[in-house]
Amino acid sequence: MMDTVDTFEIGHHGVYPVAFDRRFHCGLHLDPGEQHEPVRAIADGEVVAYRVCMRALSDGAKDPTSGQQLLNSNAGFVLLKHKTDTGDGRTITFYSLYMHLLDMTSQQEIAPQPNTPPETGSANALPKWLLDTAAGKDGVVQAGGTKKVYRKDVLGYVGQHQGVRHLHFEIFMADADFIAWFDQDGHKVQLGEKHPVQPTSSDCWGHSYFVIHGPQDFVAQPAGLPETWFPPLPGGSIGENESLYVEAWFNRGRRYTRAWIERGNSGNVTSLTPAPVADPYDNGTNSNNKPKRYEYDLYDRAKALYPACPSDGYEMLRFGRVLSEQQILSGTALNTWVAVPFDENGTQGYLNIAPDSIIKLSDADFPFFKDWLMVDEDNTPFNHDGLCGYDELCRLTGVADPQVTSGMIQPLEFDKNNDDGTNLQLAGYVQNAEGVREKLRGLVCKARSEWDPLDNNNRYKGLNDPDGFFGKQKDINPDGYTTFIDFLSKLQFLDSTPLAGQKLCFFHPLAFIRHFRRCGWLSQKELTHLLPRNVVQKATPFKWQKVHISSAASMLSVDSQNAIQRRLALNNAIRKYGIQSPVRMASFIANAAEETQWFQKYHEGSSFWYAPWDGRGMLQLTHATNYIRYWRFRGIVVSQEVEDNLKCYAELADNNRALLQNGRKGMNDPTHSLRDASTHISANFIEKREATTNAFEAADSAGCYWIWSGAASCADEYWSNQSSTLNPLVTDHGTKYFYINSSFGKVAATINTGKPNTNYSAVWDKESRFLAFANAQVILFDVASFLQPDGSKSLYPVGFGRVEEP
């Protein structure tokens, strides 16, 4: 989705953060071409302010042929405030602005709205309040009040300004909100820091990064470790005055890296590998002659290389550090060898990233070599008149101007006192210098908004100076400056909001979205929305039931310390086991929510089917062998007595199910002799098993089960088979519908059997799982399409609705 949106960014005007006239430009301009896809909210939020215009405005320009005013400027906008979580105690608040929305007259021509619009927003139509141009509201700024929107809700359509069809789009933070997130005690973010240190907080998300100072050797193969995990590489080294910066991430099972190098302590960082470099392990095949995949095999790699505690090793392999508090390994037992590229050819060698000398970062740290840089009074390229200096911008980006180096122009060819010449030179630099646009995307600029009229005099007074644009036209256009300010004021609005008069922290909007969407942390509200509004209970016919959030055991409670701990543990497990991608998260949550009765219970509680055994945790580790496997992964010693008892327990449970299936009494019946066999279970085992209902183990065991069962690879198959079939369901409330997707069905069957399985027909409560998956697609995916009973398609599944928030 973001790759597609990138192509809409206009390169010749409306560039962030400097416009063609060299003034600070708060956002960017997006031109979607001839398509009429609506403008949509990027995230759940509350409405701060908005303006609906019946007709387009005019800036006074006239058609040279007809003499009629050109109605080509649109003042419609929506300003949203968003608040969510990015980690434990890490709440972030930011704003998004959608400006130059199409006027209602033009909009009705291309996208007629229903005669009875919905009161609240939706992905199919504009809400009633965004269609209201009644007297006193047409073209007037309105306060948002209690109005809210959800991600993907329609906000309007792309309008036109200054003769160009486009959307002006911004993302910014209020200064206080910026400080609260970026400079919070214990979580200070090293945005743009040229000499980063090892973070002390547990804030870690997105891609991992390693800062490696020379001299450093990269070996062809780690000594004493099997070639199975470490295929031979060329190896090599970097010098004493060199620093290597490596980015590492996983995508659909494969491991990739990129690298940058700083030579001679120059402060200039050069990209070595513009294209991602695949890990050498992924070039091989396994015993079944199938391609090896680093991430899918990460569980087995951790068991093989860290037998004392594979869990610690698993985190080292994924993050380069152990993030869990229950760390067991230390010293050389944590040695972690990974392949990294270190030269312009992408040559790789192995490096042990465990030592403290290797600094481990993540996207939560906004590393400088990814072009993040804070721009404020100390380093701004904008002068006191708000104009961007050509030389100052070149120094800030560090990118040479090809107009100069190619001999196209001389540095002083343009008269620096001539605005047109300087504008052209600066525009040419921004448009043509390779890499400069990428550098601009990383700038976080503290400045006043162009939509705040309180700053107009400081921002534009130079235009009316004798040598200014309007000053030069005094004889032929004496009211030019006044007309300009009057028209500008019709577009401005920030003085009608609590943000009036403030300096704000602006981001390149698309860079902001790309970056923060790597954070898979779920807030209480977001977790609530992932639940379906309705599920079914097995019966004849099925019972159609609403999902209610009422029990104190639920993770969705806002004031229960136990619920908060469960949310924290779930988020940590999602991060640890790489479940953050939308399709993996949707697949995991749809199963975990059903197995916990929609986050109400963390044990199966069966007095019938599994006795004397019943499962624990978010994915209900029902069988004895699952517990042994998980405890050993965690480095917890399992005695022979416990293992023998577990095996005995498992045999009894299997016998019990066989008896029940054959219509005979099982050990649940107090008269049955098998019931007495439960006395063989040791107190030690019972204690271990019950611990799996605590917050950490309930979530961590589920994540561990997810990776060893192969569920991640099953979920990733969605991208090669996204279609779903509409299926009717006879219920006590009439005919309802659910959607079967084969890749998710494979995930559900895999979780039920503990290994990749395509047969989901026997999965317990599969209908509710499919309902939950369809709901999660709406919430998490960029685009989802659902067939309707009449044969049409919709962004929503039949009967979609959000669970009422607690």
C-alpha positions in Angstrom: 0.0 0.0 0.0 2.7 2.5 1.0 4.6 1.8 -2.2 1.5 2.7 -4.2 1.0 5.9 -2.2 4.6 6.9 -2.7 3.9 7.2 -6.4 1.3 9.9 -5.7 3.7 12.3 -4.1 4.2 15.3 -6.4 7.8 16.0 -7.0 7.7 19.5 -8.6 5.7 21.3 -5.9 4.4 20.6 -2.4 7.5 18.8 -1.3 8.1 18.3 2.4 9.5 20.4 4.1 10.2 23.1 1.6 7.9 24.5 -1.1 8.8 25.9 -4.5 8.9 29.4 -3.0 11.4 28.2 -0.4 9.0 28.6 2.5 8.5 25.8 5.1 5.9 23.3 3.8 4.3 21.4 6.7 3.3 18.4 4.7 3.3 17.0 1.2 1.0 16.9 -1.9 -0.5 13.7 -3.1 -2.0 13.4 -6.6 -3.8 10.1 -7.3 -4.2 10.8 -11.0 -7.6 10.1 -12.5 -8.9 7.8 -9.8 -11.5 8.9 -7.4 -10.7 6.8 -4.4 -11.9 8.6 -1.3 -9.5 10.2 1.2 -9.5 8.0 4.4 -8.4 8.4 8.0 -5.0 6.8 8.6 -5.9 5.7 12.2 -8.6 5.8 14.8 -9.0 9.3 16.2 -11.1 12.1 17.4 -12.0 15.1 15.3 -10.3 18.4 16.3 -11.8 20.6 13.6 -13.2 20.4 10.1 -14.7 22.6 7.3 -17.1 21.6 4.6 -17.5 23.9 1.6 -20.4 23.8 -0.8 -18.4 25.4 -3.6 -14.8 26.0 -4.4 -13.2 29.3 -3.5 -11.3 31.7 -5.8 -8.0 33.4 -5.2 -8.9 36.2 -7.6 -7.3 34.7 -10.6 -9.4 35.0 -13.8 -9.7 33.0 -17.0 -7.9 35.1 -19.7 -10.5 34.1 -22.2 -13.8 34.5 -20.4 -12.7 36.8 -17.6 -14.5 34.6 -15.1 -12.9 33.9 -11.8 -11.2 30.5 -11.6 -12.8 28.4 -8.9 -9.8 26.2 -8.3 -9.0 26.4 -4.6 -10.6 24.2 -2.0 -10.7 25.0 1.7 -12.3 21.8 3.0 -10.3 19.9 5.6 -10.4 17.5 8.5 -8.0 17.6 11.4 -7.7 14.4 13.5 -6.1 13.7 16.9 -4.7 10.2 17.4 -3.7 8.5 20.6 -2.3 5.0 20.9 0.4 2.9 22.7 3.8 1.9 21.4 5.0 0.0 24.4 4.7 -0.5 28.1 3.7 2.9 29.5 4.5 4.5 26.1 1.5 6.5 24.9 1.9 8.6 21.8 -0.3 11.4 20.6 -0.2 12.9 17.1 -2.3 14.7 14.5 -3.2 14.1 10.9 -4.5 16.8 8.5 -6.3 16.3 5.2 -6.5 19.6 3.4 -8.0 20.8 0.0 -10.9 18.3 0.2 -13.3 18.5 -2.7 -16.3 20.9 -2.4 -19.7 19.2 -2.1 -20.9 20.4 -5.5 -18.1 18.8 -7.3 -18.1 15.8 -5.1 -21.7 14.9 -5.9 -20.8 14.8 -9.5 -18.1 12.1 -9.1 -19.3 10.3 -5.9 -22.9 10.9 -5.0 -23.6 10.2 -1.3 -26.7 8.5 0.1 -29.8 10.5 0.9 -29.7 9.3 4.5 -26.0 9.4 5.4 -24.8 7.6 8.5 -24.4 9.6 11.7 -20.9 8.3 12.2 -18.2 7.5 9.8 -17.7 4.4 7.7 -15.5 3.1 4.9 -18.4 3.2 2.5 -19.8 6.7 2.8 -19.3 10.1 4.4 -20.9 10.8 7.7 -23.8 13.2 8.0 -21.6 15.9 9.7 -19.2 16.0 6.7 -22.0 16.7 4.3 -23.6 19.5 6.3 -23.4 22.9 4.5 -26.4 24.4 6.2 -26.5 28.2 6.8 -23.7 29.2 9.1 -21.7 26.1 8.4 -20.8 26.4 4.7 -17.0 27.2 4.6 -16.9 27.8 8.4 -14.5 26.0 10.7 -16.4 23.6 13.0 -15.1 22.2 16.3 -14.9 18.4 16.3 -16.6 18.1 19.7 -17.1 14.4 20.6 -16.9 13.2 17.0 -14.7 10.2 16.4 -13.5 8.3 13.3 -12.0 4.9 12.7 -9.1 3.9 10.5 -10.2 3.9 6.8 -13.3 6.0 7.4 -14.1 8.2 4.4 -13.2 11.9 5.0 -13.8 13.3 1.6 -12.3 13.4 -1.9 -9.2 15.0 -3.4 -9.8 18.6 -4.4 -7.7 21.1 -6.3 -5.6 24.1 -5.4 -3.6 26.5 -7.5 -4.6 24.7 -10.6 -3.4 21.3 -9.5 -5.5 18.4 -8.2 -4.0 17.1 -5.0 -4.4 16.4 -1.3 -2.3 18.4 1.1 -1.5 15.8 3.9 0.3 16.4 7.2 1.3 14.5 10.3 2.6 16.4 13.3 2.9 16.4 17.1 2.3 19.2 19.6 5.6 20.1 21.3 4.4 18.8 24.7 3.3 15.5 23.1 6.6 15.2 21.3 8.6 15.7 24.5 6.4 13.3 26.3 7.2 10.5 23.9 10.7 11.3 22.6 12.2 12.7 25.8 10.4 10.8 28.5 12.4 9.7 31.6 13.7 6.2 31.1 12.7 6.2 27.4 14.8 9.0 25.8 14.8 8.4 22.1 18.1 8.9 20.3 16.6 10.5 17.3 19.4 11.6 14.9 22.1 10.9 17.6 25.4 10.4 15.7 26.9 8.5 18.6 24.1 6.3 20.0 24.5 4.3 23.1 22.8 1.1 24.2 19.2 1.9 25.2 18.4 1.0 28.8 14.6 0.7 28.2 12.9 -2.3 26.9 11.3 -0.3 24.1 12.1 -2.3 21.0 10.1 -2.8 17.8 10.4 -2.9 14.1 13.8 -3.7 12.5 17.0 -4.4 14.5 20.2 -2.4 14.1 23.8 -3.1 15.1 26.5 -0.4 15.5 29.9 -2.1 14.9 33.1 0.0 15.4 36.3 -1.1 13.8 38.7 -2.7 13.7 36.5 -5.8 13.3 36.9 -9.2 11.6 34.0 -11.0 10.1 34.7 -14.7 10.0 34.0 -17.2 7.2 32.4 -19.6 9.7 32.1 -19.5 13.5 34.6 -21.9 15.1 33.0 -25.1 16.5 29.5 -24.4 15.2 27.9 -26.7 12.6 27.7 -25.8 8.9 24.1 -26.7 9.0 23.3 -23.3 10.6 26.3 -21.4 9.2 27.0 -21.9 5.5 30.6 -20.8 4.7 31.0 -17.2 3.7 33.9 -15.1 2.3 34.5 -13.2 5.5 36.6 -10.0 5.8 37.1 -7.0 8.0 36.6 -3.2 8.5 39.4 -0.9 9.6 40.2 0.9 12.9 38.7 4.2 11.8 35.5 2.7 10.3 32.1 2.1 11.8 29.6 -0.3 10.2 25.8 0.1 10.7 23.7 -3.0 10.0 19.9 -3.3 9.7 18.3 -6.8 10.1 14.8 -7.9 9.7 12.6 -10.9 8.8 10.0 -11.1 6.0 7.8 -14.1 5.3 10.4 -16.4 6.9 13.5 -15.0 5.3 16.2 -12.9 7.0 17.5 -9.8 5.3 20.2 -7.2 6.1 21.4 -3.8 4.8 24.5 -1.9 5.7 26.1 1.6 5.9 29.6 2.5 6.6 31.4 5.6 8.1 35.0 5.9 7.1 37.7 7.9 8.9 35.4 9.2 11.6 34.1 11.6 9.0 30.6 11.8 10.2 29.4 10.9 6.6 27.6 7.6 6.3 27.6 5.8 2.9 25.1 3.2 1.9 26.8 -0.1 1.0 23.8 -2.2 0.1 20.8 -0.3 -1.4 19.1 -3.6 -2.1 18.5 -6.0 0.8 21.0 -8.9 1.2 19.4 -12.3 1.9 20.9 -14.5 4.7 23.1 -17.3 3.3 21.0 -19.9 5.2 18.0 -19.1 3.1 19.9 -20.2 0.0 19.9 -23.9 1.0 17.3 -26.7 1.2 16.3 -28.9 4.1 16.0 -32.7 4.3 12.6 -32.6 2.5 14.2 -30.7 -0.4 12.3 -27.5 0.5 13.9 -24.1 0.8 15.3 -23.3 4.2 13.8 -20.2 5.9 15.8 -18.6 8.6 12.8 -17.3 10.7 10.7 -20.4 10.3 13.6 -22.5 11.5 14.5 -20.0 14.3 13.0 -22.3 17.0 15.1 -25.2 15.9 18.2 -23.0 15.6 17.7 -21.7 19.2 17.3 -25.3 20.5 20.5 -26.4 18.8 22.7 -23.5 19.7 21.4 -22.6 23.2 20.4 -26.0 24.8 20.4 -24.5 28.4 17.8 -22.0 27.5 16.5 -21.8 23.9 14.2 -19.0 24.8 17.1 -16.6 25.6 18.8 -17.7 22.4 15.7 -17.2 20.4 15.6 -13.5 21.5 19.3 -13.1 20.8 18.8 -14.4 17.3 15.8 -12.1 16.7 16.9 -8.9 18.5 20.5 -9.3 19.4 19.5 -9.0 23.1 17.3 -10.7 25.6 14.2 -8.5 26.3 12.4 -10.8 28.7 12.9 -10.3 32.4 13.3 -14.1 33.0 16.7 -14.3 31.5 18.8 -17.4 32.3 21.9 -17.3 30.1 24.9 -15.1 30.6 28.4 -14.6 29.5 29.6 -16.7 26.5 26.4 -18.8 26.6 24.8 -15.8 24.9 27.2 -15.7 22.0 25.2 -15.1 18.8 26.7 -15.3 15.4 24.9 -13.7 12.5 25.7 -12.9 8.9 26.3 -9.3 8.0 27.3 -7.5 4.8 30.3 -5.2 5.2 31.3 -3.8 1.7 29.8 -2.4 -1.5 29.5 -5.8 -3.0 27.3 -7.1 -0.2 30.1 -9.5 0.9 29.1 -11.2 4.1 30.9 -12.6 7.1 29.8 -13.8 10.6 29.9 -11.6 13.7 29.2 -12.4 17.3 26.8 -9.6 18.2 26.5 -10.5 21.9 29.4 -8.3 23.3 28.5 -5.0 24.8 30.8 -3.3 22.3 28.1 -4.0 19.7 25.3 -1.5 20.2 21.8 -2.9 19.6 19.1 -0.6 18.4 15.6 -0.9 16.9 13.2 1.4 15.0 12.1 2.6 18.4 15.5 4.5 18.5 15.1 6.4 15.2 18.7 5.7 14.2 20.5 8.6 12.4 21.9 6.4 9.6 18.3 5.9 8.5 18.2 9.6 7.9 16.3 10.7 11.0 17.3 14.2 12.1 15.6 16.8 14.4 15.5 20.3 12.9 15.0 23.2 15.2 16.5 26.6 15.9 20.0 25.2 16.2 20.2 23.7 12.7 17.3 25.0 10.7 17.9 26.0 7.0 15.1 28.5 7.2 16.0 32.2 8.0 14.0 34.6 10.1 11.8 35.4 7.1 10.9 31.7 6.8 12.8 31.2 3.6 15.0 28.1 3.1 18.6 28.8 2.2 20.1 26.8 -0.7 23.6 26.5 1.0 22.0 25.7 4.3 19.9 22.9 2.9 22.8 21.4 1.1 24.8 21.3 4.3 21.9 19.8 6.2 21.3 16.9 3.8 25.0 16.4 3.0 24.0 15.6 -0.7 26.0 17.2 -3.5 24.1 19.3 -6.0 24.4 17.7 -9.5 23.6 21.1 -11.1 26.9 22.3 -9.8 29.1 19.1 -10.0 27.9 18.4 -13.6 28.7 21.9 -14.7 25.1 22.7 -15.5 25.3 25.9 -13.4 27.9 27.7 -11.4 27.3 28.2 -7.7 26.9 31.9 -8.1 25.2 31.9 -11.5 21.9 32.9 -9.8 21.7 36.3 -8.1 21.1 35.4 -4.5 19.0 38.6 -4.2 16.8 37.4 -7.0 14.0 35.3 -5.5 13.1 33.6 -8.8 16.7 32.5 -9.4 17.2 31.1 -5.9 13.8 29.4 -6.0 14.7 27.7 -9.3 18.1 26.6 -8.0 16.7 25.2 -4.8 13.8 23.5 -6.6 16.3 21.9 -9.1 18.3 20.6 -6.2 15.4 19.1 -4.4 14.1 17.5 -7.6 17.3 16.3 -9.2 19.9 15.5 -6.5 20.0 11.8 -6.0 19.2 10.9 -2.4 18.1 14.3 -1.3 14.4 13.4 -1.1 15.2 10.4 1.1 17.2 12.7 3.4 14.2 15.2 3.6 11.9 12.4 4.5 13.8 11.8 7.7 13.7 15.4 8.9 11.5 16.2 12.0 10.9 19.9 11.8 9.9 22.1 14.7 8.0 25.1 13.3 4.8 27.1 13.2 2.0 25.8 10.9 1.2 27.6 7.6 -2.4 27.2 8.6 -2.0 29.4 11.7 -3.0 33.0 10.9 -1.3 34.3 14.0 2.1 33.9 12.2 1.1 35.5 8.9 3.0 38.7 9.5 6.3 37.1 10.4 5.9 34.5 7.6 4.8 36.7 4.7 5.7 40.3 5.5 8.8 40.1 3.2 6.4 39.8 0.2 5.3 43.4 0.7 8.8 44.8 1.1 9.9 47.1 -1.7 12.0 44.3 -3.3 9.4 41.6 -2.4 6.9 39.9 -4.8 4.0 42.3 -4.1 6.3 45.3 -3.3 7.5 45.2 -6.9 3.9 45.3 -8.1 2.7 48.3 -6.1 2.0 50.4 -9.2 0.0 47.7 -11.1 -1.4 45.7 -8.1 -1.5 48.0 -5.1 -3.8 45.6 -3.1 -2.0 42.4 -4.1 -0.6 41.7 -0.6 -3.9 42.4 1.1 -5.8 40.2 -1.4 -3.3 37.4 -0.8 -3.6 37.6 3.0 -7.4 37.8 2.8 -7.6 34.7 0.6 -5.0 32.8 2.7 -7.1 33.5 5.8 -10.0 31.7 4.2 -7.9 28.6 4.1 -6.3 28.9 7.6 -8.0 27.5 10.6 -5.5 26.6 13.4 -6.5 29.7 15.4 -9.9 28.0 16.0 -8.2 25.0 17.7 -6.2 24.5 21.0 -3.1 24.4 18.8 -3.2 28.1 18.0 0.1 29.9 18.3 2.2 26.8 19.1 5.3 25.5 17.4 4.6 22.0 16.2 6.9 19.0 15.4 6.2 18.0 11.8 7.1 14.6 10.1 7.2 13.6 6.5 3.7 11.9 6.6 4.5 8.8 4.6 7.8 8.3 6.4 5.9 8.6 9.8 3.3 6.0 8.7 5.9 3.6 7.3 8.0 3.8 10.5 5.3 3.5 13.2 3.4 0.8 11.4 6.3 -1.5 12.2 5.3 -1.2 15.8 2.8 -4.0 16.5 1.9 -2.9 20.0 -1.8 -3.2 20.8 -3.6 -0.7 23.0 -6.6 -1.8 25.1 -8.9 -0.1 22.6 -7.2 -1.7 19.6 -7.4 -5.1 21.2 -11.1 -4.7 21.8 -11.7 -3.9 18.2 -10.0 -7.1 17.1 -12.9 -9.1 18.6 -15.9 -9.9 16.4 -19.2 -8.4 17.5 -20.9 -11.8 17.2 -19.9 -15.4 17.4 -21.7 -18.8 17.4 -22.2 -21.6 19.9 -22.5 -25.1 18.7 -26.1 -26.3 18.8 -28.9 -27.2 16.3 -29.3 -24.6 15.0 -26.2 -22.6 15.9 -26.7 -20.0 18.6 -25.9 -16.5 17.5 -24.4 -14.6 20.4 -22.9 -11.2 21.1 -19.4 -10.9 22.5 -19.6 -9.2 25.9 -16.7 -7.7 27.8 -17.7 -8.1 31.4 -15.4 -10.4 33.3 -12.5 -9.0 35.4 -10.4 -11.8 33.9 -10.6 -10.1 30.5 -7.6 -8.3 29.1 -10.0 -5.7 27.9 -10.7 -4.3 31.3 -9.3 -0.8 31.8 -8.8 -0.7 35.5 -7.8 -4.2 36.4 -4.1 -4.7 37.2 -4.4 -8.3 36.2 -5.9 -7.3 32.8 -3.2 -4.7 32.2 -0.5 -7.3 33.0 -2.1 -9.7 30.5 -2.2 -7.1 27.8 1.5 -6.3 28.5 2.4 -10.0 28.4 0.4 -10.5 25.1 2.2 -7.6 23.4 5.6 -8.8 24.6 4.8 -12.3 23.2 3.7 -10.8 19.9 6.9 -8.9 19.7 9.2 -11.8 20.8 7.7 -14.4 18.4 7.4 -12.1 15.4 3.6 -12.0 15.2 3.4 -8.3 14.4 2.6 -8.5 10.7 -1.2 -7.9 10.1 -1.9 -11.4 8.7 0.0 -13.1 11.5 -1.6 -11.0 14.2 -5.1 -11.5 12.7 -4.5 -15.3 12.6 -3.1 -15.5 16.1 -5.7 -13.3 17.7 -8.6 -15.0 16.0 -7.5 -18.3 17.5 -6.3 -17.1 20.9 -9.5 -15.1 21.5 -11.7 -18.1 20.7 -9.6 -20.4 22.8 -9.8 -18.1 25.8 -13.6 -17.5 25.3 -12.9 -14.0 24.0 -10.1 -13.2 26.6 -12.3 -14.3 29.6 -10.6 -17.6 30.6 -7.0 -18.9 30.5 -7.7 -22.5 31.1 -10.0 -24.9 29.3 -12.0 -25.8 32.4 -13.3 -29.0 31.0 -14.9 -31.4 33.4 -15.7 -33.7 30.5 -13.6 -34.1 27.5 -10.0 -33.8 28.5 -10.1 -34.9 32.1 -8.0 -35.5 34.0 -6.2 -33.1 31.7 -7.2 -29.6 30.6 -5.2 -26.9 28.9 -3.8 -23.6 30.1 -2.7 -20.3 28.5 -3.8 -18.2 25.5 -3.5 -21.2 23.1 -4.5 -23.8 25.6 -1.5 -26.2 25.8 -3.7 -29.2 26.3 -1.4 -32.1 26.1 1.4 -33.1 28.5 4.1 -33.1 25.9 3.4 -29.5 25.0 4.2 -28.5 28.6 7.5 -30.4 28.7 8.5 -28.9 25.4 7.7 -25.3 26.5 9.4 -25.6 29.9 12.5 -26.9 28.3 12.4 -24.1 25.8 12.4 -21.7 28.7 15.3 -23.5 30.4 13.2 -24.9 33.2 14.4 -28.2 34.4 11.9 -31.0 34.1 12.6 -33.9 36.4 12.2 -37.5 35.3 9.4 -37.9 37.9 7.5 -35.0 36.4 8.0 -36.3 32.9 6.9 -39.9 33.9 3.8 -38.4 35.6 3.0 -36.4 32.5 3.2 -39.4 30.2 1.0 -41.3 32.6 -1.5 -38.4 32.7 -1.5 -38.2 28.9 -2.2 -41.9 28.6 -5.1 -41.6 31.0 -6.5 -38.6 29.1 -6.3 -40.5 25.8 -8.1 -43.5 27.4 -10.8 -41.2 28.8 -11.5 -39.6 25.4 -11.6 -43.1 23.8 -14.2 -44.2 26.3 -16.3 -41.1 25.9 -16.2 -41.4 22.1 -17.4 -45.0 22.4 -20.3 -44.0 24.6 -18.8 -45.5 27.7 -18.1 -43.9 31.1 -14.9 -42.1 31.4 -12.9 -41.2 34.4 -15.0 -38.1 35.0 -17.6 -40.5 36.3 -16.9 -40.8 40.1 -17.7 -44.6 39.9 -15.0 -45.2 37.3 -11.7 -46.7 38.6 -9.6 -44.6 36.2 -10.4 -41.5 38.1 -8.3 -42.6 41.0 -5.3 -42.6 38.7 -5.0 -38.8 39.0 -3.3 -39.4 42.4 -0.2 -40.3 40.4 0.2 -36.6 39.4 2.9 -35.0 41.5 2.4 -31.7 43.3 5.4 -30.4 41.5 3.8 -30.9 38.1 0.4 -29.4 39.2 2.3 -26.3 40.4 4.1 -26.0 37.1 1.0 -26.5 35.0 -1.1 -24.0 37.0 1.6 -21.4 36.6 0.8 -21.3 32.8 -2.3 -19.3 33.7 -0.3 -16.4 34.9 0.1 -13.4 32.6 3.6 -14.1 31.3 3.4 -17.8 30.8 -0.1 -17.7 29.4 1.1 -15.4 26.6 4.7 -16.7 26.2 3.6 -20.3 26.0 1.1 -19.4 23.3 3.8 -17.6 21.3 6.2 -20.5 21.7 3.5 -23.0 20.5 2.8 -20.7 17.5 6.4 -20.9 16.3 7.1 -24.6 16.9 3.8 -25.7 15.3 4.6 -23.8 12.1 1.6 -21.5 12.3 3.6 -18.5 11.1 4.5 -20.0 7.7 0.8 -21.1 7.3 -0.3 -17.5 8.0 2.2 -16.1 5.5 0.6 -18.3 2.8 -2.3 -15.8 2.9 -0.4 -13.6 0.5 -0.5 -16.2 -2.2 -4.2 -17.2 -1.5 -6.2 -14.2 -0.2 -9.6 -15.2 -1.5 -12.4 -16.2 0.9 -15.7 -17.9 0.3 -19.0 -16.7 1.7 -20.8 -19.4 3.7 -24.3 -19.3 5.1 -24.9 -20.5 8.7 -28.4 -21.4 10.0 -28.8 -19.9 13.5 -31.5 -19.2 16.0 -31.4 -15.7 14.7 -31.9 -16.6 11.1 -29.3 -17.1 8.4 -25.9 -15.6 9.1 -22.6 -15.7 7.2 -19.0 -16.4 7.8 -16.0 -16.4 5.4 -13.6 -19.4 4.9 -10.1 -18.5 4.0 -8.0 -21.6 3.3 -4.7 -20.1 4.7 -6.3 -19.2 7.9 -8.1 -22.5 8.0 -4.6 -24.1 7.8 -3.5 -21.9 10.8 -6.5 -23.0 12.9 -5.9 -26.7 12.0 -2.1 -26.3 12.7 -2.8 -24.8 16.2 -5.3 -27.6 16.9 -2.8 -30.3 16.0 0.6 -28.8 16.7 2.0 -29.2 13.2 1.1 -27.9 9.7 -2.3 -29.2 8.8 -4.7 -28.4 6.0 -7.7 -30.2 7.4 -9.7 -27.6 9.4 -13.0 -29.3 9.1 -12.8 -30.8 12.6 -11.4 -27.7 14.3 -13.5 -26.9 17.3 -15.6 -23.8 16.9 -14.1 -23.1 13.5 -17.1 -20.8 12.5 -16.3 -18.4 15.3 -12.6 -18.4 14.4 -13.4 -17.5 10.8 -15.7 -14.8 12.1 -12.9 -13.4 14.2 -10.4 -13.6 11.4 -12.7 -11.6 9.0 -13.2 -9.0 11.7 -9.4 -8.7 12.3 -8.9 -8.3 8.5 -11.0 -5.1 8.6 -9.1 -3.7 11.5 -5.5 -4.6 10.6 -5.3 -5.0 6.8 -4.8 -2.1 4.4 -7.3 -3.6 2.0 -9.8 -6.4 2.4 -12.7 -7.4 0.2 -15.7 -9.5 1.2 -18.3 -11.0 -1.0 -21.9 -10.1 -0.1 -25.0 -12.3 -0.5 -26.2 -10.3 -3.6 -22.9 -11.0 -5.3 -21.4 -7.5 -4.7 -18.2 -6.9 -2.8 -17.6 -4.7 0.3 -14.8 -3.5 2.5 -16.8 -5.1 5.4 -17.9 -8.7 5.9 -21.6 -9.3 6.3 -22.9 -8.2 9.7 -19.7 -6.4 10.6 -19.7 -4.4 13.8 -17.3 -3.4 16.6 -17.5 -4.7 20.1 -18.8 -2.1 22.5 -15.8 -0.6 24.3 -15.7 -1.2 28.1 
